[in-house]
Amino acid sequence: MIMKSKRKHLRSLLRIYILGIIIKNEKVHGYSIYKELLERIDESIYKKTGTPSIGTIYRILKELVEEGLVTKEERTKNGRKIIYYAPTKKGIEEFLSISKMFITKVIMGLSLVIDVVKTLDKKGYDIVDIFYDIKKINQITSSI
């Protein structure tokens, strides 16, 4: 039961990642989405479930189209059919809504983590890696 729940959670993450990649690129074909996704995801997430297959990506793309979150446009290039995906207004609004919820949860969790890590640092625990990761978060957010 836990593994099924974990897979459902990972699938939800894939959906938001794919939607974000489409919004960022404005119009992109499926294989480019797959390549960018593999560059961005943390491999540790997929140690037990394996890296998402291209088939999984296309099934999610089909769902996003059916839900009206992205559009699909077929083009022929050098005799090959290529499908491009573009975000809809509904897709962008969905992404922003999910992003707001995600950021709120991250802020709440990060606040607790920082407080606890400071306490553990005072007690002599090795927290160098965690401080390093927190500094990476600071670098990302300071570029906004």
VEXDREN-2710 file (C-alpha; in Angstrom, 1 decimal):
% VEXDREN-2710
k/r/px/py/pz
1/MET/0.0/0.0/0.0
2/ILE/2.8/2.4/0.8
3/MET/4.6/1.7/-2.5
4/LYS/1.4/2.4/-4.4
5/SER/1.0/5.7/-2.5
6/LYS/4.6/6.6/-3.2
7/ARG/4.1/5.9/-6.9
8/LYS/1.0/8.1/-7.0
9/HIS/3.0/10.9/-5.3
10/LEU/5.9/10.5/-7.8
11/ARG/3.4/10.6/-10.7
12/SER/1.9/13.8/-9.3
13/LEU/5.4/15.3/-9.2
14/LEU/6.0/14.2/-12.8
15/ARG/2.8/15.9/-13.8
16/ILE/3.8/19.3/-12.3
17/TYR/7.4/19.0/-13.6
18/ILE/6.1/18.3/-17.1
19/LEU/3.6/21.1/-17.0
20/GLY/6.3/23.5/-15.7
21/ILE/8.7/22.4/-18.5
22/ILE/6.0/23.1/-21.1
23/ILE/5.2/26.5/-19.6
24/LYS/8.9/27.4/-19.5
25/ASN/9.5/26.5/-23.1
26/GLU/6.1/27.8/-24.4
27/LYS/6.0/25.1/-27.2
28/VAL/8.0/21.9/-26.9
29/HIS/7.9/18.3/-28.3
30/GLY/7.6/15.2/-26.1
31/TYR/11.2/14.0/-26.4
32/SER/12.6/17.4/-25.4
33/ILE/10.3/17.3/-22.3
34/TYR/11.6/13.9/-21.4
35/LYS/15.3/14.9/-21.8
36/GLU/14.8/18.1/-19.7
37/LEU/12.9/16.1/-17.1
38/LEU/15.8/13.6/-16.7
39/GLU/18.3/16.4/-16.4
40/ARG/16.2/18.0/-13.6
41/ILE/15.0/15.2/-11.4
42/ASP/16.9/13.9/-8.5
43/GLU/18.0/10.3/-9.2
44/SER/17.6/9.3/-5.5
45/ILE/13.8/9.7/-5.9
46/TYR/13.8/6.9/-8.5
47/LYS/16.1/4.4/-6.8
48/LYS/13.2/2.1/-6.0
49/THR/10.8/2.9/-8.8
50/GLY/13.2/3.4/-11.6
51/THR/13.6/6.4/-13.9
52/PRO/10.3/7.3/-15.6
53/SER/9.9/5.8/-19.0
54/ILE/9.2/7.8/-22.2
55/GLY/5.8/6.0/-22.2
56/THR/4.9/7.3/-18.8
57/ILE/5.8/10.8/-20.0
58/TYR/3.5/10.5/-23.0
59/ARG/0.6/9.1/-20.9
60/ILE/0.9/12.1/-18.6
61/LEU/1.0/14.4/-21.7
62/LYS/-2.2/12.8/-22.9
63/GLU/-3.8/13.4/-19.6
64/LEU/-2.7/17.0/-19.5
65/VAL/-4.2/17.5/-23.0
66/GLU/-7.5/15.8/-22.0
67/GLU/-7.7/18.0/-18.9
68/GLY/-7.2/21.1/-21.0
69/LEU/-4.0/22.1/-19.3
70/VAL/-1.9/21.9/-22.5
71/THR/-2.7/21.8/-26.2
72/LYS/-1.2/19.4/-28.8
73/GLU/-0.2/20.4/-32.3
74/GLU/1.0/17.9/-34.9
75/ARG/3.6/19.0/-37.5
76/THR/5.5/17.1/-40.1
77/LYS/9.2/17.7/-40.4
78/ASN/11.4/15.8/-42.9
79/GLY/8.5/13.3/-43.3
80/ARG/8.2/12.6/-39.6
81/LYS/5.2/13.5/-37.4
82/ILE/6.2/15.6/-34.4
83/ILE/3.8/16.6/-31.7
84/TYR/4.3/19.9/-29.9
85/TYR/2.7/20.8/-26.6
86/ALA/1.9/24.3/-25.4
87/PRO/0.4/25.5/-22.2
88/THR/-3.2/26.8/-21.9
89/LYS/-4.4/29.6/-19.6
90/LYS/-6.0/26.9/-17.5
91/GLY/-2.6/25.0/-17.3
92/ILE/-0.7/28.1/-16.3
93/GLU/-3.3/28.8/-13.5
94/GLU/-3.1/25.2/-12.3
95/PHE/0.7/25.4/-12.2
96/LEU/0.6/28.7/-10.3
97/SER/-1.9/27.3/-7.8
98/ILE/0.2/24.2/-7.2
99/SER/3.3/26.3/-6.9
100/LYS/1.8/28.5/-4.3
101/MET/0.8/25.4/-2.2
102/PHE/4.2/23.9/-2.6
103/ILE/6.1/27.1/-1.6
104/THR/3.9/27.5/1.4
105/LYS/4.7/23.9/2.5
106/VAL/8.4/24.4/1.9
107/ILE/8.5/27.6/3.9
108/MET/6.7/25.9/6.9
109/GLY/9.0/22.8/6.7
110/LEU/12.2/24.8/6.1
111/SER/11.5/27.0/9.1
112/LEU/11.3/24.0/11.4
113/VAL/14.3/22.3/9.8
114/ILE/16.5/25.4/10.3
115/ASP/15.4/25.7/14.0
116/VAL/16.2/22.1/14.7
117/VAL/19.5/22.1/12.7
118/LYS/20.6/25.1/14.7
119/THR/19.8/23.3/17.9
120/LEU/21.7/20.2/16.7
121/ASP/24.7/22.3/15.6
122/LYS/24.9/23.7/19.2
123/LYS/24.9/20.1/20.5
124/GLY/27.8/19.1/18.2
125/TYR/26.1/17.2/15.5
126/ASP/27.6/17.2/12.0
127/ILE/25.1/19.3/10.0
128/VAL/27.5/20.7/7.4
129/ASP/25.7/19.0/4.4
130/ILE/22.4/20.4/5.6
131/PHE/23.8/24.0/5.9
132/TYR/25.3/23.6/2.4
133/ASP/21.8/22.6/1.0
134/ILE/20.2/25.5/2.8
135/LYS/22.8/27.9/1.3
136/LYS/21.9/26.5/-2.1
137/ILE/18.2/27.4/-1.4
138/ASN/19.3/30.9/-0.5
139/GLN/21.3/31.2/-3.8
140/ILE/18.3/30.1/-5.8
141/THR/15.9/32.5/-4.1
142/SER/18.3/35.4/-4.1
143/SER/18.4/35.3/-8.0
144/ILE/14.7/36.2/-8.1
END
